[in-house]
Amino acid sequence: MTVKLVNFENKTENPHYEGVYDIAPQELQKMMSHVKMIDVRQPEEYVGELGHVPGSELVVLDTLPDHLEKLPKDQTVVFICRSGGRSAKATAYAMMNGLTHVYNMQGGMLLWNDLQLPTER
């Protein structure tokens, strides 16, 4: 089994959750083919005006406990939301439940769009 772990060079500590690291959207974009991206917003946000990161999978934050088992333990997981708050919470939750290679995308889809990175709706 190959472990597909990505080491983000520019990760920063999340100011709200201890042990949670934020990664910049630009760095995620470069590495997105090597990570599992989980969008924790509501379904209408996922397809709404901000769109979503191509290749990301929607798992609404409230349903995360039901999906934890399905998250890959041998791959880096990056959580995404609108502004970075819910995804940081999701990252912290995943860590409390034993996932080690989990990150939060800093600034969420607001920053992703500000940087004019590609989206899908």
Rosetta blueprint (number, residue, H / E / L):
1 M L
2 T L
3 V L
4 K E
5 L L
6 V L
7 N L
8 F L
9 E L
10 N L
11 K L
12 T E
13 E E
14 N L
15 P L
16 H L
17 Y L
18 E L
19 G L
20 V L
21 Y E
22 D E
23 I E
24 A L
25 P H
26 Q H
27 E H
28 L H
29 Q H
30 K H
31 M H
32 M H
33 S H
34 H H
35 V L
36 K E
37 M E
38 I E
39 D E
40 V L
41 R L
42 Q L
43 P H
44 E H
45 E H
46 Y H
47 V L
48 G L
49 E L
50 L L
51 G L
52 H E
53 V L
54 P L
55 G L
56 S L
57 E E
58 L E
59 V L
60 V L
61 L H
62 D H
63 T H
64 L H
65 P H
66 D H
67 H H
68 L H
69 E H
70 K H
71 L L
72 P L
73 K L
74 D L
75 Q E
76 T L
77 V E
78 V E
79 F E
80 I E
81 C L
82 R L
83 S L
84 G L
85 G H
86 R H
87 S H
88 A H
89 K H
90 A H
91 T H
92 A H
93 Y H
94 A H
95 M H
96 M H
97 N L
98 G L
99 L L
100 T L
101 H L
102 V E
103 Y E
104 N E
105 M E
106 Q L
107 G L
108 G H
109 M H
110 L H
111 L H
112 W H
113 N H
114 D H
115 L L
116 Q L
117 L L
118 P L
119 T L
120 E E
121 R L
